[in-house]
Amino acid sequence: AQSVTQLGSHVSVSEGALVLLRCNYSSSVPPYLFWYVQYPNQGLQLLLKYTTGATLVKGINGFEAEFKKSETSFHLTKPSAHMSDAAEYFCAVRISGAGSYQLTFGKGTKLSVIP
Amino acid sequence: GAGVSQSPSNKVTEKGKDVELRCDPISGHTALYWYRQSLGQGLEFLIYFQGNSAPDKSGLPSDRFSAERTGGSVSTLTIQRTQQEDSAVYLCASSSVGGTTYNEQFFGPGTRLTVL
C-alpha cells in the first residue's frame, strides 16, 4: 500500500522568500504524484503532477516540484512567496497502471505568508 | 457551471439522525469519488464509482455509511445514525476516465457536516 508523509503541518515564510514544502512517499510500484492546493472553504485544486517523463514538473502559480526516486520525495517549491499563496497544500500519490484510481493524501501543510 | 457541485454546503445535525449528501459530477465524467477531510486524519478515500461497475467501498469506515450513484451521474452519500466523530468535510471528485490511465480528479467545494 502507498503512503504519503508531509513534513511540517504548518510552514511560515516571508513574502518574497523561498517556499519549500516537503513530501515523501512510499509505494511498491512507480507512482503518480500530485500536489493540490486548498484555499479556505474551497475544494482542492491541482497544482501540478508527475506521471512519467521529466522529473522536474512545473505547475500553476509559479510552483514546481521534482520527483526524486532515490529519495522517494516530491518536494514543492516556489522561488518567491506571494501573499496569495497562503493556503493548505496536500501531496498525494496514486499507483500507476490499471485498476489504480484512489488518491492517498498526506495530512497537509498550511502555508502562511508574512508581509 | 462546469465544475463539480455539492449540496448542502453546510449541514448541522443531531447525533443519531441520518444525513444525505449530494454530489453532481462534471457532465460526461464516468468516475466519481468521495473523500472525507477531518481534523487530524487528513483526507481519506471513502468510495469510488466507475460507470456501471460495482463500486469500490473499501474506504467506508462503517456500515452506517453508504453511497449510490443513480443513472451514472448524481451520487448521494448517506450516513445513518450519525456520531460526533462523523463531523468532517465530505469532498466529492469526478474524472473523465477511471482506473486505466492517468485521469485528473476535479474536486467539489465539499459539504461541512457537524454532528452535535
Interface residues (C-beta under 8 A of the other chain):
Chain A: Y32 Y36 N41 Q42 G43 L44 Q45 L46 K49 T51 F90 A92 S96 A98 G99 S100 Y101 Q102 L103 T104 F105 G106 K107 G108
Chain B: V4 A31 Y33 Y35 G40 Q41 G42 L43 E44 F45 Y48 Q50 D56 G59 L91 A93 S95 G98 G99 T100 Y102 N103 E104 Q105 F107 G108 P109 G110
